[in-house]
Amino acid sequence: MPIFIYKAKSRSGRTMKGDLDAPSIEFAENILRRKGFTNVRLKPKPKDLLEGTFLEGSVDSRAMVVFSRQFATMINAGVPILQALQIMCEQTENPKLRRKLYTVRTDIEGGSSLYEALKKHPDVFDALYTNMVNAGEAGGILDQVLTRLAEYIEKAAKLKAKIKGAMIYPAVIVTVAVAVIAVILIFVIPTFEQMFRDFGSGLPAPTQFVIDLSNFVTSNALYLVVGFIAFLVGFRYFYKWEKGQILVDRWVLFLPVFGPLLRKAAVAKFSRTLSTMVSSGVPILNALDIVSKTSGNKTVERGVIEARKSIAEGQTLAEPLDETGVFPPMVIHMIAIGEATGALDSMLSKIADFYDDEVDVAVDALTAMLEPLMIVFLGVVVGGLVISMYLPIFSIADTVA
């Protein structure tokens, strides 16, 4: 729907400026006149060249947290939804979110509910968000639900950042190590090789091995790069295949170092998401359906789907989750107690808080362990290459002496 920039005078004589979306300029003028504005001047808002393209950017978690909190505050203060959305449209900094909110407000003016209007934009408002809004509208607790959503998005973003940080650190170190080793093998070792060839004497075994390795890397550099890229592309397609994704997702949970961290993160995310939805009034079957799709791990997803089937048949949530092998016994017992006492949401919230702290501890421990390991690795590899190149020089020096 077109957006018009207006300038008009209010009943009190103040000059008012702003944006207004309407089907036509006449329709926009009628809206402003009904509000008591006079001396109305309107012109179409220039279309943003980035609008609707990937250059427009995305809506990050911080923008969603700010929007949800401010929207909740205005709803709690009794501000009508349309007016609250208009205020949010005017002050939201994220261009994509601002454009979506204009469309949402227009849909609500046309008779849609907030849930129906938000549901049309799944790239910004996912199934979890829209279903919780729907439950909040139905139960008359929209402000509380929006506050819970803000808290959930904030905690989920922090958990994701912790996991990313734990993964990025070793990846950067390994990348730097590979780059340094490649530079030494391709550019430095050949210089030494020419010098050793001029000496005409036999080379120590470590030196000969490094020279042979350098020759292999130099001669096959293109094949090695193409092979590495082919491996990454192949792995990507393998992971897109459902059975491949199941195998990889199950394998990473049982890795010696990163497995426990990823498992704790999966339990924390599952517990936090399900707790937030159940406490907001989303039916358990709908909540489990959404949780399975947002789990991020096929092993967890399959366990949640089985749990949903179990509950639909009148059974418990705990048993099928136990069969996944992902959830520790303590979590299973706490979920079972929560089901039995009717306090599943609060029990899940306690589990999520506990495992958020566990992820913090695991990330700190992992970082503390990886730092000396990476230093030793770099020292041994780079130092070994340097020493192997100097061995012939030492031999020559001993001979001369």
VMD Tcl script that draws the C-alpha trace (Angstrom):
set ca {
  {0.00 0.00 0.00}
  {1.36 3.49 -0.86}
  {2.76 5.67 1.90}
  {2.13 9.43 1.88}
  {4.02 12.19 3.67}
  {1.65 14.74 5.17}
  {1.88 18.22 6.65}
  {-1.20 19.66 8.32}
  {-2.49 21.78 11.20}
  {-4.19 20.20 14.20}
  {-7.20 21.59 16.04}
  {-4.85 23.39 18.42}
  {-3.09 25.09 15.51}
  {0.15 23.05 15.73}
  {1.87 22.00 12.50}
  {1.92 18.22 12.32}
  {4.15 16.09 10.06}
  {4.22 12.36 9.52}
  {3.67 9.34 7.31}
  {0.36 7.73 6.43}
  {-0.31 4.66 4.33}
  {-3.57 4.62 2.36}
  {-4.94 3.21 -0.93}
  {-4.94 6.68 -2.53}
  {-4.08 10.29 -1.80}
  {-7.81 11.15 -1.54}
  {-8.32 8.37 1.03}
  {-5.34 9.64 3.03}
  {-6.71 13.20 2.96}
  {-10.11 12.00 4.24}
  {-8.44 10.14 7.13}
  {-6.57 13.28 8.21}
  {-9.64 15.53 7.88}
  {-11.68 13.12 10.03}
  {-9.01 13.55 12.69}
  {-9.63 17.32 12.59}
  {-6.57 18.32 10.59}
  {-6.72 21.36 8.29}
  {-4.43 22.80 5.58}
  {-3.59 19.26 4.62}
  {-0.73 18.80 2.18}
  {0.16 15.33 0.93}
  {2.76 13.84 -1.36}
  {3.79 10.23 -2.08}
  {6.75 9.04 -0.08}
  {9.73 8.25 -2.35}
  {10.22 4.50 -2.61}
  {13.32 3.23 -0.90}
  {15.58 1.59 -3.49}
  {16.57 -1.05 -0.93}
  {12.99 -1.92 0.01}
  {12.16 -5.58 -0.42}
  {15.73 -6.52 -1.42}
  {18.45 -8.32 0.53}
  {20.23 -4.96 0.78}
  {17.42 -3.76 3.02}
  {18.90 -5.96 5.73}
  {17.25 -8.26 8.22}
  {15.47 -7.80 11.52}
  {17.90 -8.77 14.27}
  {16.99 -10.02 17.73}
  {17.75 -6.63 19.33}
  {15.20 -4.87 17.09}
  {12.58 -7.52 17.95}
  {13.30 -7.21 21.68}
  {12.96 -3.41 21.61}
  {9.77 -3.59 19.54}
  {8.17 -6.24 21.78}
  {9.00 -4.42 25.01}
  {7.81 -1.01 23.79}
  {4.67 -2.47 22.24}
  {3.92 -4.33 25.51}
  {4.41 -1.11 27.52}
  {1.97 0.83 25.33}
  {-0.64 -1.94 25.38}
  {-0.33 -2.16 29.18}
  {-0.80 1.64 29.39}
  {-4.08 1.37 27.47}
  {-2.87 2.75 24.13}
  {-5.03 1.31 21.28}
  {-3.20 -1.21 19.08}
  {-3.46 0.95 15.93}
  {-2.07 3.99 17.69}
  {0.68 1.90 19.31}
  {1.66 0.49 15.92}
  {1.71 3.99 14.41}
  {4.10 5.13 17.15}
  {6.27 2.05 16.59}
  {6.30 2.72 12.82}
  {7.57 6.24 13.41}
  {10.33 5.38 15.88}
  {11.55 1.95 14.73}
  {15.05 2.30 13.28}
  {15.17 -1.02 11.42}
  {13.89 -0.29 7.86}
  {12.53 -3.78 7.21}
  {10.66 -3.95 10.53}
  {9.27 -0.44 9.97}
  {7.94 -1.43 6.54}
  {6.37 -4.60 7.94}
  {4.70 -2.69 10.77}
  {3.13 -0.25 8.30}
  {1.62 -3.23 6.46}
  {0.47 -4.84 9.72}
  {-1.27 -1.62 10.80}
  {-2.99 -1.34 7.43}
  {-4.25 -4.95 7.68}
  {-5.63 -4.31 11.15}
  {-7.40 -1.18 9.90}
  {-8.94 -3.45 7.27}
  {-10.43 -5.72 9.94}
  {-7.68 -8.31 10.57}
  {-6.61 -9.31 14.05}
  {-3.05 -8.66 15.17}
  {-2.30 -12.39 14.88}
  {-3.63 -12.56 11.31}
  {-1.69 -9.44 10.29}
  {1.60 -10.67 11.81}
  {1.20 -14.14 10.32}
  {1.55 -12.69 6.81}
  {5.21 -11.89 7.55}
  {6.88 -15.16 8.65}
  {10.32 -13.81 7.74}
  {10.02 -11.40 10.69}
  {7.31 -12.85 12.94}
  {7.85 -16.61 13.11}
  {5.31 -19.26 14.14}
  {6.35 -19.03 17.79}
  {5.81 -15.27 17.86}
  {2.45 -15.29 16.06}
  {1.02 -18.20 18.05}
  {1.91 -16.55 21.33}
  {0.33 -13.29 20.15}
  {-2.78 -15.27 19.19}
  {-2.93 -16.81 22.69}
  {-2.36 -13.38 24.25}
  {-5.18 -11.79 22.23}
  {-7.57 -14.62 23.10}
  {-6.71 -14.49 26.80}
  {-6.58 -10.70 27.12}
  {-2.95 -10.78 28.25}
  {-1.27 -9.46 25.11}
  {1.03 -7.13 27.05}
  {2.26 -9.99 29.27}
  {2.82 -12.24 26.26}
  {4.80 -9.54 24.44}
  {6.98 -9.07 27.53}
  {7.60 -12.82 27.69}
  {8.46 -12.82 24.00}
  {10.99 -10.04 24.53}
  {12.59 -11.96 27.40}
  {12.61 -15.17 25.37}
  {14.19 -13.55 22.29}
  {16.81 -11.86 24.48}
  {17.79 -15.07 26.26}
  {17.73 -17.11 23.05}
  {20.02 -14.56 21.37}
  {22.46 -14.70 24.32}
  {22.51 -18.52 24.16}
  {23.15 -18.43 20.41}
  {25.94 -15.89 20.86}
  {27.62 -18.10 23.48}
  {27.57 -21.13 21.19}
  {28.84 -19.08 18.24}
  {31.63 -17.68 20.36}
  {32.65 -21.16 21.48}
  {32.75 -22.36 17.85}
  {34.35 -19.30 16.26}
  {37.42 -19.21 18.50}
  {38.89 -22.63 17.52}
  {37.79 -22.10 13.90}
  {39.76 -18.83 13.71}
  {42.83 -20.40 15.33}
  {42.76 -23.39 12.97}
  {42.28 -21.10 9.95}
  {45.26 -18.96 10.98}
  {47.34 -22.09 11.59}
  {46.49 -23.52 8.18}
  {47.28 -20.18 6.50}
  {50.66 -19.90 8.28}
  {51.58 -23.49 7.43}
  {50.52 -22.98 3.80}
  {52.67 -19.84 3.50}
  {55.68 -21.64 4.97}
  {55.25 -24.70 2.72}
  {54.59 -22.77 -0.49}
  {56.92 -19.75 -0.16}
  {59.54 -20.38 2.53}
  {60.50 -24.06 2.18}
  {61.32 -23.86 -1.59}
  {63.95 -21.19 -0.79}
  {65.62 -23.51 1.71}
  {65.38 -26.42 -0.73}
  {67.38 -24.52 -3.35}
  {70.01 -23.67 -0.75}
  {70.27 -27.28 0.43}
  {70.57 -28.49 -3.16}
  {73.62 -26.25 -3.58}
  {75.24 -27.89 -0.54}
  {75.05 -31.25 -2.33}
  {74.95 -33.30 0.89}
  {72.23 -35.65 2.16}
  {69.38 -34.19 4.20}
  {68.07 -35.35 7.58}
  {64.82 -37.33 7.42}
  {62.62 -34.57 9.00}
  {63.98 -32.01 6.52}
  {63.43 -34.30 3.56}
  {59.86 -35.00 4.73}
  {59.07 -31.28 4.98}
  {60.57 -30.61 1.53}
  {58.56 -33.47 0.01}
  {55.42 -32.13 1.69}
  {56.18 -28.64 0.35}
  {56.64 -30.01 -3.18}
  {53.37 -31.91 -2.94}
  {51.42 -28.86 -1.69}
  {53.01 -26.54 -4.27}
  {52.37 -28.95 -7.17}
  {48.81 -29.75 -6.14}
  {47.68 -26.46 -4.59}
  {44.89 -25.97 -7.11}
  {43.63 -29.54 -6.66}
  {43.71 -29.18 -2.88}
  {41.68 -25.95 -2.99}
  {39.17 -27.40 -5.46}
  {38.93 -30.58 -3.39}
  {38.27 -28.59 -0.22}
  {35.55 -26.53 -1.93}
  {34.03 -29.72 -3.39}
  {33.99 -31.25 0.10}
  {32.17 -28.21 1.53}
  {29.60 -28.21 -1.31}
  {29.11 -31.96 -0.98}
  {28.68 -31.71 2.77}
  {26.12 -28.92 2.30}
  {24.04 -31.04 -0.06}
  {24.45 -34.07 2.21}
  {23.15 -32.00 5.13}
  {20.16 -30.85 3.08}
  {19.22 -34.51 2.61}
  {16.98 -35.50 5.54}
  {18.84 -38.70 6.43}
  {22.15 -36.86 6.14}
  {20.94 -34.14 8.48}
  {19.76 -36.75 11.00}
  {23.17 -38.47 10.95}
  {25.15 -35.22 11.30}
  {22.89 -33.74 14.01}
  {23.09 -36.94 16.06}
  {26.86 -37.21 15.54}
  {27.62 -33.63 16.70}
  {25.76 -34.21 19.96}
  {28.18 -37.01 20.82}
  {31.42 -35.27 19.86}
  {34.05 -35.58 22.63}
  {34.60 -31.85 23.28}
  {31.75 -29.90 21.66}
  {29.04 -32.55 22.09}
  {28.23 -31.85 25.76}
  {28.09 -28.10 25.07}
  {25.73 -28.52 22.11}
  {23.56 -30.93 24.08}
  {23.20 -28.49 26.98}
  {22.34 -25.71 24.52}
  {19.69 -27.93 22.85}
  {18.09 -28.74 26.23}
  {18.13 -25.06 27.25}
  {16.53 -23.93 23.97}
  {13.86 -26.65 24.07}
  {12.96 -25.93 27.70}
  {12.91 -22.14 27.28}
  {10.77 -22.23 24.13}
  {8.22 -24.73 25.45}
  {8.01 -23.00 28.84}
  {7.38 -19.60 27.24}
  {4.63 -20.95 24.99}
  {2.86 -23.05 27.63}
  {2.91 -20.21 30.19}
  {1.40 -17.88 27.57}
  {-1.58 -20.15 26.98}
  {-0.54 -21.83 23.73}
  {-2.06 -25.36 23.61}
  {0.60 -28.01 24.34}
  {0.16 -29.79 20.98}
  {0.57 -26.53 19.04}
  {3.53 -25.59 21.22}
  {5.29 -28.91 20.61}
  {4.69 -28.63 16.87}
  {6.40 -25.21 16.84}
  {9.19 -26.29 19.20}
  {10.05 -29.23 16.93}
  {10.44 -26.89 13.94}
  {12.60 -24.40 15.82}
  {14.83 -26.89 17.66}
  {17.68 -26.62 15.12}
  {18.62 -30.27 15.58}
  {16.96 -33.21 13.83}
  {17.53 -35.56 16.77}
  {15.74 -33.19 19.14}
  {13.07 -32.50 16.49}
  {12.24 -36.19 16.08}
  {12.06 -36.62 19.86}
  {9.65 -33.69 20.18}
  {7.49 -35.01 17.31}
  {7.27 -38.38 19.05}
  {6.40 -36.59 22.31}
  {3.60 -34.75 20.51}
  {2.20 -38.05 19.21}
  {2.44 -39.49 22.72}
  {0.47 -36.61 24.24}
  {-2.11 -36.73 21.43}
  {-2.69 -40.38 22.38}
  {-3.12 -39.46 26.04}
  {0.35 -40.39 27.24}
  {3.13 -38.36 28.85}
  {5.76 -35.98 27.48}
  {8.70 -37.40 29.41}
  {8.89 -40.95 27.99}
  {9.47 -40.16 24.28}
  {11.97 -37.44 25.21}
  {13.89 -40.00 27.26}
  {14.17 -42.25 24.19}
  {16.06 -39.59 22.17}
  {19.17 -39.99 24.33}
  {19.64 -36.20 24.26}
  {17.90 -35.22 27.50}
  {19.69 -36.10 30.77}
  {17.79 -38.16 33.40}
  {17.41 -35.10 35.66}
  {15.57 -33.23 32.91}
  {13.28 -36.18 32.20}
  {12.41 -36.54 35.90}
  {11.75 -32.81 36.29}
  {9.46 -32.81 33.24}
  {7.61 -35.85 34.61}
  {7.13 -34.10 37.97}
  {5.95 -30.94 36.19}
  {3.37 -32.95 34.23}
  {2.16 -34.72 37.36}
  {1.81 -31.52 39.41}
  {0.42 -29.32 36.61}
  {3.43 -27.00 36.81}
  {5.12 -27.97 33.55}
  {5.82 -24.37 32.46}
  {7.59 -23.37 35.69}
  {9.54 -26.64 35.78}
  {10.71 -26.11 32.17}
  {11.70 -22.55 33.04}
  {13.87 -23.82 35.92}
  {15.47 -26.38 33.59}
  {16.19 -23.64 31.03}
  {17.76 -21.36 33.67}
  {19.91 -24.21 34.97}
  {21.17 -25.20 31.53}
  {21.79 -21.57 30.53}
  {24.22 -21.44 33.46}
  {25.63 -24.82 32.43}
  {26.30 -23.48 28.93}
  {28.14 -20.49 30.46}
  {30.32 -22.83 32.52}
  {30.90 -25.16 29.54}
  {31.91 -22.28 27.24}
  {34.36 -20.90 29.84}
  {35.82 -24.38 30.40}
  {36.07 -25.03 26.66}
  {37.82 -21.71 26.03}
  {40.20 -22.29 28.94}
  {41.05 -25.75 27.59}
  {41.38 -24.75 23.94}
  {43.73 -21.79 24.50}
  {46.73 -23.84 25.70}
  {45.94 -26.66 23.25}
  {45.92 -24.27 20.28}
  {49.14 -22.61 21.46}
  {50.83 -26.00 21.81}
  {49.48 -27.08 18.41}
  {50.81 -23.97 16.68}
  {54.11 -24.22 18.52}
  {54.65 -27.86 17.65}
  {53.65 -27.55 13.97}
  {55.31 -24.24 13.12}
  {58.25 -24.91 15.39}
  {58.68 -28.38 13.89}
  {58.76 -26.93 10.37}
  {61.35 -24.31 11.33}
  {63.58 -26.76 13.21}
  {63.46 -29.29 10.35}
  {64.72 -26.58 8.00}
  {67.61 -25.67 10.29}
  {68.77 -29.23 10.94}
  {70.98 -29.36 7.79}
  {72.52 -26.01 8.74}
  {73.37 -27.35 12.18}
  {74.88 -30.47 10.58}
  {77.04 -28.34 8.26}
  {78.18 -26.17 11.18}
  {79.22 -29.29 13.16}
  {81.14 -30.60 10.13}
  {83.01 -27.32 9.66}
  {83.82 -27.16 13.36}
}
mol new
graphics top color blue
foreach p $ca { graphics top sphere $p radius 0.5 }
foreach p [lrange $ca 0 end-1] q [lrange $ca 1 end] { graphics top cylinder $p $q radius 0.2 }
display resetview
